[in-house]
Amino acid sequence: MEIDQIVKNKGIIYQHGKASNRIYIMSIDQTAENITIDTLEKLAVKNNYTKIIGKVPRNLSPLFESRQFEREAFVPDFFKNCDDCFFMSKYYQNNRRIPKQAQKIDAILALANSKEIDRSSIQSQYFFKKLNQNHVADMAALYQEVFTSYPFPIFDPAYLLSTFNEVFYFGFFDQQKLIACASCETDFKNGNAELTDFAVLPHYRGQKLAVKLLMEMELYMQKKKIRTLYTIARALSPSMNCSFSKRGYTYSGTLFNNTQIAGSIESMNVWYKNLSIIR
């Protein structure tokens, strides 16, 4: 499957392509002007994309709303000036704004929100380690076994290697075998990090490895003075939504039909946590 492109230009970083059939504003300068939206809308129309989704500072949200964008989720205290981040979306096809399996999404959210905080030990029978460049082949192999497709080229060791300047990877090993991993995409300038790329080999599921990864990653990010953590989790994944709920994260919205992952475009739930409330 074709991989979406990442473009960096004039204070904005965005991803676009047919894989997710969208434009995703990953980062935007808080002084952005109307020309940015004009450029993205022209690109969406030219390529017949059916959605634009962006992480937008609160102070820019009225500008996006004036262009028919709507808020689907948010993360408070996201930027260095304590401004909030709004996930703002614009749809170019009505069917895309209607979530698939909406009742199942609601049932998974209800299940996740019913979970109590997991206060079990961080210890595991498996060996936890911060991963380094020597692990990229094992990481790519694990991701390829867990996911049939993914919005970023994490099956490619060269791509993983290129991300180590801004992404921290962590994993559990059974002896020498990498059995679970996840990452923190860290924005030191603004003091936030996205927890993502969670993958556990099928044979090792049901042992709280995702929760234990979260515990270890939170501690590491706290040492790095990161203030706010968030994730964009598959809305149809009970295990991932429950894992974040068990660690005291707050659900703040669903991004409808947002991300191509595991072979289809799925809705995603946003969860966040302030690290001053480590539990």
C-alpha positions as CSV (number, residue, x, y, z in Angstrom):
1,M,0.0,0.0,0.0
2,E,1.2,3.5,-0.8
3,I,2.6,5.4,2.2
4,D,1.3,8.9,2.9
5,Q,3.8,11.7,2.4
6,I,5.1,14.1,5.1
7,V,5.6,17.7,4.1
8,K,7.4,20.4,6.1
9,N,6.9,23.9,4.9
10,K,6.7,27.4,6.4
11,G,5.9,26.6,10.0
12,I,3.6,23.6,9.2
13,I,4.2,19.9,9.1
14,Y,1.4,17.8,7.5
15,Q,0.9,14.3,6.1
16,H,-1.2,13.5,3.1
17,G,-2.0,10.6,0.7
18,K,-4.5,8.1,-0.5
19,A,-3.6,5.5,2.2
20,S,-5.7,7.4,4.8
21,N,-7.3,9.6,2.1
22,R,-6.8,12.7,4.1
23,I,-4.5,15.6,5.1
24,Y,-3.2,15.5,8.7
25,I,-1.8,18.7,10.1
26,M,0.8,17.3,12.6
27,S,2.2,20.6,13.7
28,I,1.3,24.2,12.9
29,D,3.0,27.4,14.0
30,Q,0.7,29.5,16.3
31,T,1.2,32.5,14.1
32,A,-0.1,30.7,10.9
33,E,-2.3,32.7,8.6
34,N,-5.3,32.0,6.3
35,I,-2.9,31.1,3.5
36,T,-2.1,27.8,5.2
37,I,-5.8,26.7,5.2
38,D,-6.1,27.8,1.6
39,T,-3.2,25.7,0.5
40,L,-4.4,22.6,2.3
41,E,-8.0,22.9,1.0
42,K,-6.7,23.3,-2.5
43,L,-4.6,20.1,-2.0
44,A,-7.6,18.2,-0.6
45,V,-9.8,19.2,-3.6
46,K,-7.0,18.4,-6.1
47,N,-6.5,14.9,-4.7
48,N,-10.1,14.2,-3.8
49,Y,-9.3,13.7,-0.2
50,T,-12.3,13.3,2.0
51,K,-11.0,14.7,5.3
52,I,-8.6,17.3,6.7
53,I,-7.7,16.7,10.4
54,G,-5.3,19.0,12.3
55,K,-3.7,19.6,15.7
56,V,-4.6,23.2,16.1
57,P,-3.7,25.6,18.9
58,R,-6.8,27.0,20.7
59,N,-6.0,30.5,19.7
60,L,-6.2,29.5,16.0
61,S,-9.5,27.5,16.4
62,P,-11.8,30.4,15.5
63,L,-9.9,30.8,12.2
64,F,-10.5,27.1,11.4
65,E,-14.1,27.2,12.5
66,S,-14.7,30.1,10.1
67,R,-13.6,27.7,7.4
68,Q,-16.1,25.0,8.5
69,F,-13.7,23.0,10.6
70,E,-15.2,21.4,13.7
71,R,-13.6,20.2,16.9
72,E,-13.5,16.4,17.4
73,A,-11.2,16.1,20.4
74,F,-8.8,18.2,22.5
75,V,-5.7,18.0,24.8
76,P,-5.4,20.6,27.5
77,D,-2.1,22.3,28.4
78,F,-0.5,21.0,25.2
79,F,1.7,24.0,24.2
80,K,4.5,25.8,26.1
81,N,2.2,28.7,26.8
82,C,-0.3,26.3,28.4
83,D,-2.6,26.7,25.3
84,D,-4.8,23.8,24.6
85,C,-4.7,21.7,21.4
86,F,-7.9,21.1,19.4
87,F,-8.2,18.3,16.9
88,M,-10.1,20.2,14.1
89,S,-11.6,18.3,11.2
90,K,-13.3,19.2,7.9
91,Y,-15.0,16.6,5.8
92,Y,-15.4,16.6,2.1
93,Q,-17.7,13.6,2.0
94,N,-20.7,13.1,4.3
95,N,-20.2,9.3,4.6
96,R,-16.7,9.9,6.1
97,R,-18.2,11.7,9.2
98,I,-20.4,8.7,10.0
99,P,-18.4,6.3,12.2
100,K,-18.4,2.6,11.3
101,Q,-19.6,0.4,14.1
102,A,-20.7,3.3,16.2
103,Q,-22.4,1.1,18.8
104,K,-19.3,-1.0,19.3
105,I,-17.2,2.2,19.7
106,D,-19.6,3.4,22.4
107,A,-19.5,0.0,24.1
108,I,-15.7,-0.1,24.2
109,L,-15.6,3.5,25.6
110,A,-18.1,2.5,28.3
111,L,-16.0,-0.6,29.2
112,A,-12.8,1.5,29.3
113,N,-14.3,4.2,31.5
114,S,-15.6,1.6,33.9
115,K,-12.0,0.4,34.7
116,E,-10.4,1.3,38.0
117,I,-6.8,2.6,38.1
118,D,-4.3,-0.2,37.7
119,R,-2.1,-0.2,40.8
120,S,-0.3,-3.4,40.1
121,S,3.5,-3.6,40.3
122,I,5.5,-2.2,37.4
123,Q,7.6,-5.4,37.5
124,S,7.3,-8.1,34.9
125,Q,8.7,-11.5,34.3
126,Y,10.0,-10.0,31.0
127,F,12.9,-7.6,30.6
128,F,12.1,-4.0,29.9
129,K,14.5,-1.8,28.0
130,K,14.8,1.5,26.2
131,L,15.4,0.6,22.6
132,N,18.2,1.9,20.5
133,Q,19.3,1.9,16.8
134,N,20.5,-1.7,17.1
135,H,16.9,-2.9,17.6
136,V,15.3,-1.4,14.5
137,A,15.3,-4.7,12.6
138,D,13.5,-6.5,15.5
139,M,11.1,-3.6,15.8
140,A,10.2,-3.6,12.1
141,A,9.7,-7.4,12.3
142,L,7.4,-7.1,15.3
143,Y,5.3,-4.3,13.8
144,Q,5.0,-6.3,10.5
145,E,3.7,-9.3,12.5
146,V,1.2,-7.3,14.5
147,F,-0.2,-4.8,11.8
148,T,-1.3,-5.6,8.3
149,S,-0.8,-1.9,7.4
150,Y,0.1,1.3,9.2
151,P,-0.1,5.1,8.5
152,F,3.7,5.5,8.9
153,P,6.4,3.2,7.4
154,I,7.3,1.4,10.6
155,F,7.9,-1.8,8.8
156,D,11.0,-0.2,7.3
157,P,14.1,-0.3,9.6
158,A,15.6,2.7,7.7
159,Y,12.5,4.8,8.6
160,L,12.7,3.8,12.2
161,L,16.3,4.6,12.3
162,S,15.6,8.1,10.9
163,T,13.2,8.9,13.8
164,F,15.5,8.4,16.8
165,N,16.3,12.1,17.2
166,E,12.7,12.8,18.3
167,V,11.2,9.5,19.2
168,F,11.9,7.3,22.2
169,Y,11.2,3.6,21.8
170,F,10.7,1.1,24.6
171,G,10.1,-2.7,24.7
172,F,9.8,-5.9,26.6
173,F,12.0,-8.9,25.8
174,D,11.6,-12.6,26.5
175,Q,15.2,-13.5,26.7
176,Q,16.6,-12.1,23.4
177,K,13.2,-11.8,21.7
178,L,11.4,-8.5,21.4
179,I,7.8,-9.2,22.3
180,A,6.3,-5.8,22.8
181,C,7.1,-2.2,22.1
182,A,5.8,1.3,21.9
183,S,7.1,4.8,21.4
184,C,7.0,8.4,22.7
185,E,7.0,11.0,20.0
186,T,8.4,13.9,22.1
187,D,7.9,17.6,21.6
188,F,10.4,19.1,24.1
189,K,9.7,22.7,22.9
190,N,6.0,22.4,24.1
191,G,6.5,19.8,26.8
192,N,4.2,17.1,25.4
193,A,4.6,13.6,24.0
194,E,2.3,11.3,22.0
195,L,2.3,7.7,23.1
196,T,2.0,5.5,20.1
197,D,3.0,2.4,18.0
198,F,1.9,0.0,20.7
199,A,2.4,-3.6,19.6
200,V,2.4,-6.9,21.5
201,L,3.0,-10.3,19.8
202,P,-0.2,-12.4,19.9
203,H,1.3,-15.1,22.1
204,Y,2.1,-12.6,24.9
205,R,-1.2,-10.7,25.1
206,G,-3.3,-10.7,28.2
207,Q,-0.3,-10.1,30.5
208,K,-0.8,-6.4,31.0
209,L,2.3,-5.6,28.8
210,A,0.7,-2.5,27.3
211,V,-0.1,-1.1,30.8
212,K,3.4,-1.9,32.0
213,L,4.8,-0.2,29.0
214,L,2.7,2.9,29.8
215,M,3.9,2.9,33.4
216,E,7.6,2.8,32.3
217,M,7.1,5.4,29.6
218,E,5.3,7.8,32.0
219,L,8.2,7.6,34.5
220,Y,10.8,8.2,31.7
221,M,8.8,11.1,30.3
222,Q,8.5,12.6,33.8
223,K,12.3,12.5,34.2
224,K,12.5,14.3,30.8
225,K,10.3,17.1,32.2
226,I,7.5,16.3,29.8
227,R,4.2,17.8,31.1
228,T,1.4,16.4,29.0
229,L,1.0,12.9,27.5
230,Y,-1.7,11.9,24.9
231,T,-2.5,9.1,22.6
232,I,-4.6,8.6,19.4
233,A,-5.9,5.0,20.0
234,R,-7.9,2.8,17.7
235,A,-11.5,3.2,18.8
236,L,-12.3,-0.4,18.1
237,S,-9.5,-1.8,20.3
238,P,-10.8,-2.7,23.7
239,S,-7.3,-3.5,25.0
240,M,-5.7,-0.2,24.1
241,N,-8.6,2.0,25.3
242,C,-8.8,0.0,28.6
243,S,-5.0,0.3,29.1
244,F,-5.1,4.1,28.9
245,S,-8.2,4.3,31.2
246,K,-6.5,2.0,33.7
247,R,-3.6,4.5,33.8
248,G,-5.8,7.4,34.6
249,Y,-6.0,9.0,31.1
250,T,-9.1,11.1,30.2
251,Y,-11.0,10.5,27.0
252,S,-11.6,13.7,25.1
253,G,-13.2,12.8,21.7
254,T,-13.3,10.5,18.7
255,L,-11.7,11.3,15.3
256,F,-14.2,9.7,12.9
257,N,-12.9,7.4,10.1
258,N,-9.5,9.0,10.6
259,T,-6.6,6.7,10.1
260,Q,-5.7,3.8,7.8
261,I,-4.4,1.0,10.0
262,A,-4.5,-2.8,9.9
263,G,-6.1,-2.8,6.4
264,S,-8.9,-0.2,6.7
265,I,-9.6,3.4,7.7
266,E,-10.6,3.4,11.4
267,S,-11.9,5.9,13.9
268,M,-9.5,6.9,16.7
269,N,-10.0,7.9,20.3
270,V,-8.0,10.7,22.0
271,W,-6.9,10.2,25.6
272,Y,-4.6,12.6,27.6
273,K,-2.9,12.8,31.0
274,N,-1.0,15.5,32.9
275,L,2.2,14.0,34.4
276,S,1.7,16.0,37.6
277,I,-1.0,13.4,38.3
278,I,1.1,10.2,38.1
279,R,-1.0,7.4,39.6
